[in-house]
Amino acid sequence: MKKVLALLMVAGMFSLVACGPSEEEKAAAEAEAQKIADDLMKGLEEAVEEEPTAEVEEEVTEEEATEEEAPKEETEAPAEETAE
């Protein structure tokens, strides 16, 4: 009985392995993967092109923030003297 069950299990394993995707399905999956890879590369290229612009904007924002902080510090100093 064990031999029969072992043969059935082996036959079942072979049948599962044989049920792989067809050539058409493999080609479709490969085309889809290539499309996704192309989209990712295009997105990366666009991000790299936009990055220098973002750095310039950050520098401008930092300069504006520094300019805005300076008057605030001057207005806070007299308020502390008045509190004493």
C-alpha positions in Angstrom: 0.0 0.0 0.0 2.9 2.3 0.8 4.4 1.8 -2.6 1.1 2.8 -4.3 0.8 5.9 -2.2 4.4 6.8 -2.9 3.8 6.4 -6.7 0.7 8.6 -6.5 2.6 11.3 -4.6 5.5 11.3 -7.2 2.9 11.4 -10.0 1.2 14.3 -8.3 4.5 16.2 -7.9 5.3 15.8 -11.6 1.8 16.9 -12.6 2.2 20.1 -10.5 5.5 20.9 -12.1 4.2 20.3 -15.5 1.4 22.9 -15.0 3.8 25.9 -15.5 2.9 28.9 -17.5 2.8 28.6 -21.3 5.1 30.3 -23.7 2.6 33.1 -24.3 2.1 33.7 -20.6 5.9 33.9 -20.2 6.2 36.4 -23.0 3.4 38.5 -21.6 5.0 38.5 -18.1 8.4 39.5 -19.6 6.8 42.3 -21.6 5.0 43.6 -18.5 8.3 43.4 -16.4 10.1 45.4 -19.1 7.4 48.0 -19.2 7.6 48.5 -15.4 11.4 48.7 -15.5 11.2 51.3 -18.3 8.7 53.4 -16.3 10.9 53.2 -13.2 14.0 54.3 -15.1 12.0 57.2 -16.7 10.8 58.3 -13.2 14.4 58.2 -11.9 15.7 60.2 -14.8 13.0 62.9 -14.2 13.8 63.0 -10.5 17.5 63.4 -11.2 16.7 66.3 -13.5 14.4 68.0 -10.9 16.9 67.6 -8.0 19.2 70.5 -8.8 16.2 72.8 -8.9 15.1 71.6 -5.4 18.6 72.3 -4.0 18.5 75.9 -5.3 15.0 76.3 -3.7 16.3 75.0 -0.4 19.2 77.5 -0.4 16.8 80.4 -1.1 14.4 79.2 1.6 17.3 79.0 4.1 18.4 82.5 3.3 14.9 83.8 3.7 14.5 82.0 7.0 17.8 83.5 8.3 16.6 87.0 7.3 13.3 86.5 9.0 14.9 85.2 12.3 17.2 88.2 12.7 14.4 90.8 13.2 12.6 88.5 15.6 15.7 88.3 17.8 16.0 92.1 17.9 12.4 92.5 19.0 12.7 89.9 21.7 15.7 91.5 23.4 13.9 94.7 24.5 11.0 92.7 25.8 13.4 90.8 28.1 14.9 94.1 29.4 11.4 95.4 30.2 10.5 92.3 32.1 13.4 92.8 34.5 
